[in-house]
Amino acid sequence: MPQSTVHCLRRLVFAAVFTALAVQDAAALTLKPWKDELFGYGTVIETSDDGALSVVDYQEMRDINRRDQVPERRVKSAYVSTAVKTAQKNATLDTPAGPIDVAMTGKGEGAAFTVIFIHGRGGDRRLGNNDWNFGGNFNRLKNLAVRGGGVYYAASVPSFDDKGAARVSGLILTAKALSPDAPVILACASMGSFICARVARDPVAVKSLSGMVLMGGAADGDYSKTAAFKAKLPVFFTHGDSDSVYQANDQIAVFRKLRKAGVPARFVLFQTGGHGTPVRMTDWRETLNWLFAQ
C-alpha cells in the first residue's frame, strides 16, 4: 500500500477517535433528569427572538401555595432529597484574592463541572445552601451537582463592590485550578448581579468561565464594554415580568443587544413573577445543559 494511503487512513482513524471522544465529552456534560416533573417549566405562553426568549406560565397559588408545606418557608418533602448532605460541607477557601466562605456540595477536585452561586443583599452562603426554602430549588441544584459528578459552591460575598468581586474572581480561578478541564458557571441573583457585572470586566476570570446565569438581576447598560462580551461568554437570563426592583424590560434590552452581537443568550420570563421568582423557579437542569452545549 502506498505510504500516502497509509497516512491517509491513519488520519481518518485519528479523526474518528477524536470525534468519538468529543461526543463522549458532550454526553458527559448533559445532566440527567432528576425530579423534572416537579421542577421543569410549565406552559410556555409565547416565544420570541427566534425562540431564545420564552414566557413561562407562573401562578403564585400553584407555584408557592400548593408547592410549599408552609408557603415561602418550607417546601413539601417530595421536592427534596437530603442525601446530598453527606457530600456537603462549609469551608473557607484560600483564593488568589483572599479567603472566601462557601457551602460546598460535590467533588472538591476533578469535578465534571462547577457552579458558583452569588446571593443578593442580606444573604450569605446559607441562602444558596437552603434545602427547604425557595421551593427546594437549591436542593435540586445540589443533587444535580452530586449526581453529575460536579461541584456547587454557595458563596458568602463580603460586599458587592470591587473587593467582593475580587474574592469571587479568586474563587473562579481556584475552582478552575481544582478541575481544570471542567466548565465553570457563575450564577448571580438579585443584587448579586453587581458581582457578575464586575467579574465580567475581569479578563482573567472570564477566561476561566464557560457561562453566566443572571436571575432577577440589574441590567448592565455597559455590558458591551466588558471582557465577557468580547469573549462572547454565554448568558442565561431568568426574570419575573412583574419585578419591581429590577425591571424585566431593561434586562430584555441587554439580552437583545447580546443576541444582536452574536453572543449566545437565552431568556426565561416568568409571567406575573416578582423579584424572587427566578430563585424559586429557574430550571437548573435546563439552564446548565444549555450553557454546557454552548
C-alpha positions in Angstrom: 0.0 0.0 0.0 1.5 3.4 -0.9 2.8 5.4 2.1 0.4 8.3 1.4 -2.5 5.9 1.6 -1.4 4.6 4.9 -1.0 8.2 6.3 -4.5 9.0 5.0 -6.0 6.0 6.7 -4.2 6.9 9.9 -5.6 10.4 9.8 -9.1 9.0 9.2 -8.8 6.7 12.2 -7.5 9.5 14.4 -10.3 11.8 13.3 -12.8 9.1 14.1 -11.3 8.5 17.6 -11.3 12.2 18.4 -14.8 12.7 17.1 -16.0 9.8 19.4 -14.2 11.3 22.3 -15.8 14.7 21.7 -19.2 13.0 21.6 -18.5 11.3 24.8 -17.4 14.5 26.4 -20.5 16.3 25.3 -22.7 13.5 26.6 -20.8 13.6 29.9 -21.8 17.3 30.3 -25.5 16.6 29.8 -27.2 16.4 33.2 -29.6 13.6 33.5 -33.2 14.2 34.6 -33.9 14.4 38.3 -37.4 15.4 39.5 -38.0 17.1 36.2 -41.7 16.6 36.6 -41.7 18.8 39.7 -39.1 21.4 38.6 -39.5 21.6 34.8 -41.2 24.7 33.3 -44.9 24.5 32.8 -46.8 26.0 29.9 -44.7 28.2 27.6 -47.1 31.0 26.8 -45.1 32.6 24.0 -41.7 32.7 22.4 -39.8 35.4 20.5 -36.3 36.2 19.4 -36.1 33.1 17.3 -37.1 31.0 20.3 -34.4 32.4 22.5 -36.9 34.2 24.8 -39.7 32.2 26.4 -42.5 33.5 28.5 -43.4 30.8 31.1 -46.7 30.5 33.0 -46.2 31.3 36.6 -49.0 31.3 39.2 -48.4 32.1 42.9 -51.3 29.9 44.1 -49.9 26.9 42.3 -46.1 27.6 42.4 -45.9 28.7 46.0 -49.0 27.9 48.0 -49.5 24.4 46.6 -45.8 23.6 46.3 -44.9 24.5 49.8 -46.0 22.8 53.1 -45.6 26.2 54.7 -45.8 28.9 52.0 -42.3 30.5 51.4 -40.9 28.8 54.4 -40.8 25.0 53.8 -41.4 23.1 50.5 -43.1 19.7 50.5 -40.8 16.8 51.1 -41.4 15.4 47.6 -39.2 18.2 46.2 -36.2 17.5 48.4 -33.6 14.8 48.9 -31.3 15.4 51.8 -29.0 12.5 50.8 -26.7 15.2 49.4 -25.9 16.3 53.0 -23.2 13.6 53.0 -21.4 15.4 50.1 -21.6 19.0 51.5 -19.6 21.0 54.0 -18.9 24.6 55.0 -15.4 25.7 54.2 -13.2 28.7 53.9 -11.2 28.6 50.7 -8.0 30.4 50.1 -8.0 32.2 46.7 -5.6 34.5 45.0 -7.7 37.4 46.2 -8.0 36.2 49.8 -10.3 33.8 51.7 -13.9 33.3 50.9 -16.6 31.3 52.9 -18.5 28.8 50.9 -21.0 26.0 51.4 -19.7 23.3 49.1 -21.5 20.3 47.7 -19.8 17.7 45.5 -16.3 16.9 44.4 -13.5 19.2 45.6 -11.2 18.2 42.8 -11.7 16.7 39.3 -15.3 17.8 39.1 -17.2 17.4 35.9 -18.4 21.0 36.2 -18.6 23.8 38.7 -21.5 26.1 39.6 -20.9 29.2 41.8 -24.0 30.9 43.2 -23.9 34.5 44.5 -26.7 35.7 46.8 -28.3 39.1 46.9 -28.4 41.8 49.6 -28.6 40.5 53.2 -27.7 36.9 52.2 -24.7 34.7 52.7 -23.7 31.1 51.8 -26.7 29.8 53.8 -29.1 31.2 51.3 -27.9 29.2 48.3 -27.4 26.1 50.5 -31.0 26.1 51.8 -32.8 22.8 51.1 -36.3 23.7 52.2 -36.8 27.3 51.1 -37.2 28.6 47.6 -39.4 25.7 46.6 -36.5 23.3 47.1 -34.7 24.7 44.0 -31.2 24.8 45.7 -31.6 21.2 46.9 -32.3 20.2 43.3 -29.2 22.1 42.2 -27.1 20.3 44.8 -28.5 16.9 43.8 -27.8 17.6 40.1 -24.2 18.5 41.0 -23.6 15.4 43.0 -25.4 13.1 40.6 -23.5 14.6 37.7 -20.1 14.4 39.3 -19.9 18.2 39.6 -19.4 20.7 42.5 -21.6 23.5 43.7 -20.4 26.5 45.7 -22.8 28.8 47.5 -20.5 31.7 48.4 -20.7 34.4 51.1 -19.9 37.7 49.4 -18.3 40.2 51.9 -19.5 43.2 49.8 -21.0 44.0 46.4 -18.1 46.2 45.3 -14.8 45.6 43.7 -13.5 43.9 46.9 -16.3 41.4 46.9 -16.0 40.8 43.2 -12.3 40.1 43.5 -13.0 37.3 46.0 -15.5 35.8 43.6 -12.9 36.1 40.8 -10.5 34.3 43.1 -13.0 31.6 43.7 -13.5 31.1 40.0 -9.7 30.7 39.5 -9.4 28.3 42.4 -12.3 26.2 41.1 -10.8 26.1 37.7 -7.4 25.0 39.1 -9.1 22.2 41.1 -11.0 21.0 38.0 -9.1 22.4 35.0 -11.0 20.5 32.3 -14.4 21.4 33.6 -16.7 24.3 32.8 -17.3 26.9 35.5 -20.7 28.6 35.6 -21.2 31.8 37.7 -24.9 32.4 38.8 -25.9 35.7 40.4 -29.3 36.6 41.9 -30.7 40.0 42.5 -28.1 42.4 43.8 -25.5 39.6 43.3 -25.7 40.7 39.7 -23.4 43.6 40.7 -20.8 40.9 41.3 -21.4 39.3 37.9 -21.1 42.7 36.3 -17.7 43.3 37.9 -16.4 39.8 37.2 -17.5 40.2 33.5 -14.9 43.1 33.4 -12.1 40.9 34.7 -10.4 39.3 31.7 -8.5 36.8 33.8 -11.7 35.5 35.5 -13.6 35.5 32.2 -11.1 33.1 30.6 -12.0 30.5 33.3 -15.7 30.9 32.9 -18.0 29.0 30.5 -21.2 30.9 31.2 -23.2 33.1 33.5 -26.7 33.0 34.9 -28.5 36.3 35.8 -31.6 35.7 38.0 -33.7 38.8 38.6 -30.6 40.9 38.2 -29.9 44.5 37.4 -29.4 45.4 33.8 -25.8 46.3 32.9 -26.1 49.1 30.3 -22.3 49.0 29.6 -22.0 45.2 29.2 -20.9 45.6 25.6 -17.6 47.1 27.0 -16.8 44.1 29.2 -14.3 41.3 28.6 -17.2 38.8 28.9 -18.9 40.5 25.9 -15.8 40.5 23.8 -15.3 36.8 24.6 -18.9 36.0 23.7 -19.5 34.4 27.1 -22.9 32.7 27.0 -25.5 34.2 29.3 -28.8 32.8 30.6 -31.3 35.3 32.0 -34.3 34.5 34.2 -36.6 37.2 35.4 -40.1 37.9 36.7 -42.1 40.2 34.4 -43.6 42.0 37.5 -40.3 42.5 39.2 -40.5 45.9 41.0 -36.8 46.0 42.0 -35.1 45.5 38.6 -37.3 46.0 35.6 -37.6 43.0 33.2 -37.7 45.2 30.1 -34.3 46.7 31.0 -32.8 43.2 31.2 -34.5 42.1 28.0 -32.9 45.1 26.2 -29.4 43.8 27.3 -30.3 40.3 26.2 -31.3 41.5 22.8 -28.0 43.5 22.4 -26.1 40.4 23.2 -28.0 38.4 20.6 -27.5 41.0 18.0 -23.8 40.9 18.6 -23.7 37.1 18.3 -23.4 36.4 22.0 -25.2 33.1 22.9 -28.1 34.2 25.2 -31.4 32.8 26.4 -34.1 34.5 28.5 -36.9 32.9 30.5 -39.5 35.4 31.6 -42.0 34.3 34.3 -45.4 35.8 33.6 -46.7 37.7 36.7 -43.5 36.7 38.6 -41.9 39.0 41.1 -38.4 39.8 42.2 -37.8 36.5 44.0 -39.4 34.3 41.4 -36.3 33.3 39.4 -34.6 31.9 42.5 -37.5 29.7 43.1 -38.5 28.8 39.6 -35.3 28.7 37.4 -35.0 25.2 36.0 -31.3 24.4 36.8 -31.1 21.3 34.7 -32.3 23.1 31.5 -30.2 26.1 32.2 -26.9 24.2 32.8 -27.4 21.9 29.9 -27.9 24.9 27.6 -24.8 26.5 28.9 -22.8 23.3 28.6 -24.0 22.9 25.0 -22.5 26.3 24.1 
